[in-house]
C-alpha cells in the first residue's frame, strides 16, 4: 500500500511567545544619588504585572519602563512586587538607594 498526500500543506501560525521578564536596568543597588529624585528604569514583559512601592508599573509596548522616584536624605528602599499569571506567583525585589547631601 502506498500513502499519497494531496493538496498543499497548511501553514501553521504560532503566536510568538513573549518571555516573562522583570529586570531593573538602573540605577544599581546601593547606588549613591546626589539629587532629590532618580529615574528607575527596567523591562517588564510577558504576563507579568509589577508594582513599585504599591503603584503599578506601566511599561511601553517594547517592555521598557521608567519611574521617577523622590528620595529622602539617607537610605531609601524601593520595593517591587512582581505578579505572574498564577494566584501564588508573587515575588518581591528591593532596590536600596542612598541619597547623599547635595
Secondary structure, DSSP 8 states (H G I E B T S, - for coil): ------S-------------EEEEEES-TTEEE-SSEEEEEEEEETT-EEEETTEE----TTSEEEEEEE--SEEEEEEEEEE-SSTT-EEEEEEEEEE---
